[in-house]
Amino acid sequence: MVLQAFLPYSLLLGTALAGSHLSRRQDGPVDPGTAADCTWYDTARDKSYTCQWFEVNWGLSHQDFVSYNPSVKDDCSGIKVGNSYCVEVNHGTPRPTSTPTSTATPKPSPTQAGLIDTCTTFYMAVAGDTCDKIIAKYGTFTSAEFLTWNPAIGADCSGLQAKTYYCVGIPGTPTTKPSTTAPPTGVPSPTQSGLISTCNNFYMAVAGDTCDKIVAKYGTFTSAEFLTWNPAIGADCSGLQAKTYYCVGVPGTPTAKPTTPPTATPTGPSPTQTGIISTCTQYHKAVDGDDCAGLVKQYGTFTLDQFLSWNHAVAADCSGFWLGYYYCVGVPGTPTPTAKPTTTPTATPTGPSPTQTGIISTCTQYHKAVDGDDCAGLVKQYGTFTLDQFLSWNHAVAADCSGFWLGYYYCVGVPGTPTKPPTTTTPAGCAGAPTPTQPGAICACRTWHKVANGDDCVTMEKQYGISAANFNKWNPQVGTTCSTLWLGYYVCVGA
């Protein structure tokens, strides 16, 4: 193994001595303070990549390795799996006696956490931007590279925020778009089996995508063609998977949507997004504070599923809902609202900052996320709402609590939300039960447990050696997902 590791370094050294300077860019995050004149990086793939591994395989002294990588201490602590580390400076030749002036590009503000340290080109996102739009605008990097440089945006791009700077170039990134329109020769990964071999244009599906949405997004091929190119999705589109690439073009496929307007609703308002239903008879222009759930409540004449089916560009989590655009809120047969609201919603227009996009417009109470907080913890801490309610008020947060950011404010109350958990009374015949007890807990309980910070259903079941079925039977209102377990209340753990 050591001989194999030395081989590329010896080849590099021989090439450098011959007069050619090769450099290897990092493929992972680089710690701050890494040598500015680093010309070769290697990445810690797993925990076996220690100081000794780097030093032996690259012929470095321990002093040189820690001097190139100041985040690594003398005792070798500080190495992170997935990060790239400097193993050569100045192309392997002695450094000049004077330290070169740093040419690092100043980082603008604001940015998001995790931004790659070696970024040289920045872009400030504007309202209406998507990851695909930014990648197409520059044309010098891939979706995977953009996500690597800006990990906070998330694989589905739900973390992208307007008025925030993102990295769009690192050393070695082309400064102009390729001048040729020839299709790429490589196939991205992952794909599904059966993908047509002549594909020359690919799209990575995101959460909330459907076949109809993708067809409408491009507008250059039919549903039948999309299925022919991607047979693994199935005729009912049930095989479509997020974070997977699909073919959206073969030789001869148009590169732009038809310029002729749709025949339906020729006098419809503008601007609208692609995929709006052709039979729309009523529109709503999105203003500040609007969201999908809010429109459903405001009109009261359609469901959220109907709204999404009329506006294909909008995802199930309301991402893709753009300020200033018109959306369909009625088709033939949709009831006419009995009365439109005469006043604007009383939604805390002066709510705290920062918040994420998609927060419900009628929020009346906020919580600032601190270290140790998570979604389930807030549900337990307040005890006045469920996890489903919390997610419906904070659309930027996913069901697994990804997208929950430290230091940001989240909605924990809307009109009608109790200000504290309901008080409980001891049922008749349960004089020995402690208070306060979890609502719904059985009366004939022998052993009680007071819920403490960090408790959940699984830990209590293990602690007392009881089954989940029994715990749920004794405490039915906690729920099978443990979403309404209240901090400081007694639950039954033995009957």
N, C-alpha and C positions, 0 to 999 in steps of 0.2 A: 504493500500500500504506500509506504514512504517513497519507494522508487517511482511509483506512478505519479505521486503528488509532486516530486521534484522535477519530473520531465517537462511539464509546461513552463515551469519557472526557468529551467536551463535554456529552453528554446527562446523564451522571452529575452533572457540575458544576452544570448547570442545575437538575437536580432537587434537589441539595443546597441551592442558593441559595433554592429555592422553599420550603424548610423540611422536606423529607422526607429522612431519612437512610437511604441504601441501603448495604448491605455485601455483599461477595462473599467467600465462604469459599474457602480453598485447596482444590485438588483433588489436591495432591501433598504430600509431606513438607515441613515448614517447619523451617529451621535454628534451633538454639537461639540466643537473644538477639535474635530478630526483634522489632521494635517492638511493645510490648504493646498500643498503641492503634491498630494497623493495622486499616483498615476495607476495604481492597481489595487482592486478590492477583492476580497473573498468573503463569502457569506456563511455565518454560523447556521448550519442546517439542523443540528440537533444539539443535545447537551454534551456530546462527545467533543465538540469544538471548543477546546480550552485554550489557554495561552500556550501551553506546551504544543498543542496540535498545530496552531498557526506558526509558532516559532520553528518547530522541527520541519514542517512541510515547506516553509518559505525561507528557511535559512536565516532567521532573524535572531538577534539577541533579545532577551527579555526587556532590556532597557529601551531598545529601539521600538519594540512592539507597543509598549505602554506610552512611549513618547509620541508615536504616530496616532494613538487612540487614547486620549486622556481620560475618557470615561471608564477605561479599564484600569483598575487599581493594581498596586504592586502585588497584592495577594491573589490577583486574577479575578476578583469579583467585578461584576459589571457587564460581563458578556451576556447579550440577549439573543436567544434563538430567533432567527429571521433577520437580524440586523447585519449590515455589511461592515467589514473592518479593513482598514488600510494595511497592506502588506508590502508596499513599495512607494517610495517618494522619488520625485525628480528622475523618473525613468531608470532607477537603479544606479544613477551616477551621483557623485558627491554633491551635496547641496552647496549653492554659492555662499560666500562668506556673509553677504548681506541678505536679510530676509526680504523677499519680494513684497511689494505693496499688495495688500489684499484686493482682489477684484470681485469679491462676492457681491451679488446683487442685494441691495437693501430690501428687507421684507416689508411690504405695505401692511396696513391694518384697516379693517379687521380680517383675520384669517381663522380657519377652523383647526382644531387639534389634529396632530399627526401629519401636518404638511411636510413634505420631503424637504430636508435641510439644504439640498444642493440646487434648489429651484433658481432659475435665471430669468424666467419670463412669467409674469403674472397677468391675470385677467379678472376684472371685477364683474361678477354676474349681475344681470339686470332682470327686472320682472319679466316673466315669460320664458326665460332661458331653461333649457334642459341639457342634460349631459350630451345627448346626441347633437343638439344644436351647436354646442361649444366645440365638440370634436370636428363637426363638419365645417365650422367657421375657420378653424386653423388648418385642418387636413394634414397635420404633421405628426400626429400621434394616434394611438389606438384607444379604444374604450378601456382596455385592461391597464394601459399605461396611465391614463387619466385617473383611474381609481387607485392605482398604486401611489401616485403622487398626492392624491387628495382622499385618503381613506375615510374621512368623516362623512363623505357624501353617501356612502353605502352602495351596495351592489345594484340596488334599484333606483339610485339617484334621488331618493327621498330626502336626503340631507342637504341638497343644494339650496342655497339661500341667496336672495338678491342682496346687492350692496355688500358682498363679501368677496374677497380676493381668493382666486384659485390658481394653482400652478399649471401652466400650459407649456412648460419647456424646462429642460435640464441640460447640462453640458452634453453636446452631441445631437440634440434634437434639431431637425432641419428648421431653418428660419422662414422658408417659403413652401407653399403647397407643391406637390409633385406636378411637373408640367405635362406629364402624360396621363391619359385617361385609360391606359391599359389596365385590365383587371388584375388584382393581386394573384400571385401564383399559389399562395398558401391557403389552407383551410383553417379557420380558427377552431378553438377547442373550448368547451365540449360541444359536440353535435350528436344527433341521433342517427341510428342506422338507417340506411336507404336513401340518404341525402343525394340529390342528383349530382352527378360528377361534373357537369358543366357550369355549376353555379359560379357567378362572378360578383355577387353582392350578398352580404350576410347581415343579419340583425340579431342582437341578443335580447331575448324576451325578458321582460321584467314582471314582478308580481302584479297581478291584476290584468295582464294582457289576455286577450282572446284572439282567435283567428280572425274574427270580423274586425277587431280593432286594428290588427296589423295590416290587413288588406286595405282598410280605410286610411290608415296612416300613410301608406305609400301611394295608393290609387293608380298603380301602374300594372297591376295584374289582378286576375280573378281569384275567387275562393278555390275554384277547381284547379287552377294552375298552382296555387300555394300548396294544396294537398298533393299534387303530382310531384312537386319538388321536395316535399317533406312528408313522405308517406307514413312515418312513424307517429304523426300527430293523430291519425285516425279521422274518419269521416265526421265524427262528432266533436273533434278537436280536444278530446279528453287527454291526449298524450302530450299536449303542450306543456312545457316546463320552463319555469323562470331560470335565469342564469344559463341558458342554453342557446346556441346559435342556430338560426334557421335561414334557409335560402329565400331571398326576396328579389332575385334577379338572375337571369341567364342571358347569353348573347341574344340580342334582339329585343330585350325588355326595355321599354322607354325609361329614360333616366329622370323624367319629370312628369308630374301629373298632367292630364289633359288641361289645356287652357280654356276650354269651353265651360261655361258655368252649368251647374245642374239644372235640369228642366223644372224641377219642383221649386217652389217658393222663390221665383225669380226676383221678387221685391223684398226678400228677407234683409234684415239689418246687417251691418258690417262693423267690426270684424267678427267672424265666427271661426271655430276650429274645424278641422276636417272630421268627417264621420258623423256630422249632425244629421238627424233623420230628415229625409226629404219631404215628409208630410207635415212638418212642424207648422203650427198656426199661431203660436204665441211664444214670444222671446222675453228674456230677462237679461239686462246688462249687469255683469258682476261689478259690485262696488266694494270699497274697503269694508271688511267685516263679514262679507258674505262667505258662506261655505255650502256644501251640498245639503247637509242636514238642515241648515238654516232655511234654505229655499223650500225644502219639503214642508217645514213647519209654517213658513210665511204664506205659502199658497194653499196648502191643505187640500189639494185636489189631485195629488199623485204621490206615489211611493218613491223611496230612494231607488229601488230597482228600476222603476219606470224612467226616472230621471237619467240613470246611467245608460239605459237602453236607447234613449233619445240622443244622448251626447257621448258617442263612442270614444272620444279623446280623453274623457275623464275616467280615472281608475276608481276601483272600489273604495280606496282610502281617500278619495277626493284629490289625489295628486293629479296634475294636469288641468286644474281649475284656475284660469288666469283672470286677473283683474282687468277690467275694461273690455272683455269679450262678451258676446251675446250667447246665451244658452237657451235651448228649447225647454219650455215649461208647459207646453200644451200641444196636443194633436187632436184631430177630429174625434169628438166623443169625450174629451176631457171636460169635467164639470167646470163651470165658471165660478170663481171665488165669490162667496156671498158678500164679503166686504173686505176690501184691502186695508191693511194697517194704515192708520192715519198719522201715526208717529213712528219715528225711528226706534229700533230696539234700545232698551235701557242698558245696553251692555257696556259697562265699564270702559268707555273710550279712552280713559286715562289709566288703563291697567299698567302693571309694573313692566319693567324691561330688564333683561332680554326675555322674549318668549319665542317659541318656534312658530312657523307658519301652520295654519290649520287649526289653531286654538278656537274653541267655540266662541261665537260673538256675544253670547249672553252670560258669560262667566261673571260670577260675583265674588268668588274667593280664590286666592292663588296661594301656591306653596313654592318656595325657592328650594330647588334640589341641593342637598348638601351631601358630603361624603358619607356613604353608607346607605343612602336612600335607594329604593327601587319601587317599582309599581305596586307589587304585593304589599310592601312595607307601608306605603302611603294608605292603601285601603284599610290595613289593620290600624294604623295610627289614628285615622280620622273616624273610621267606623260608621260613616254616614253615606257611603256610596259603594257600589260594587266595582270590580275590575273592568267589567264591560262598560259601565258608565264612564269611568276614568278614561278609557281608550276612546270613547265616542266624543269626549270633550277635548281631547288632545290628539288630533289626527296624525301628528308627526311621529307619535310613539306606536311601535308595532306591537302585535299580540305577545311577542316574547320579550317586550320591554326594551328592545333595541331602539335607538333613537332618543333615549332618555339621557339628557345631558346635564352634567354637574353645573350648578350656577345659574340655570335657567328657571323661569317661573312656569308652573303648570297649573291648570285649572282643577280645583278640588271642590267647586260648588257652583251651582246655578240656581235660579229662582226655584224655591221649593225644596232645596236640599236641607236636611236638618242641620242645625248648628252643632249638635252633639249626639252621640248614640242614644237611642231611646232608653229611658230608665226601665229597669226590670223589677218586678215585684215577685216575692216568693209565693208560688202557687199554694193553695190550701193543701194541708197535709204534708208540706215540704219544709217544715219549720227548721230542719237541720241544714238546709242548703245555704251555702255562703252567698254573699252578694258583693258586687253585681254578678249575676249569672248570664251566660249567653242565651238570648231569647230562643225558646224552643227546646232547651235542654230538658231531658226527662227528669221527672220528680224523684223516682226511685233509684237514685244514684248513690253508690257507696263511696266512690273516690272522686274528688274534684281536683282540678289543676287550674291555677291562675295563669293566664296567658302572659308571657313575658316577652320582651324585645328579642327577636331572633327565633321565636317559636313558630312552627308551622305544623300542619296535621301529621306529616310524615314523621317529624322528630318526636312528637308526642306519642304516636303509635309505637314507635321503636322503644321509647323510654318506658312505657307501661306494658309493652308486650301485647298489644291489642290489635285487632284487624281493622282495616279501613272501613269495612262494612259495619262493624260494631260502632266505631267512632261516629260514623255518619248516622247510624240509627239512634244513638244517644244524643246527638247534637245535629238534628236535621237541617237547621237554618244556616249552618256553616257552609253547606254546599259540598258537592263531591270534588270540586276543584279547590276547596279551602279559601274561596275568594272573600268570604264575609266573616273570617275569624277576627274577633275584636280584642285588641290589646287591653290588658288589665281586667278582663272578664273571666269568670270561672266556666270551664267546660267539664263535662262528665268524661272520665277516663276509666271507669269501672262500675259495673252494675250487676 
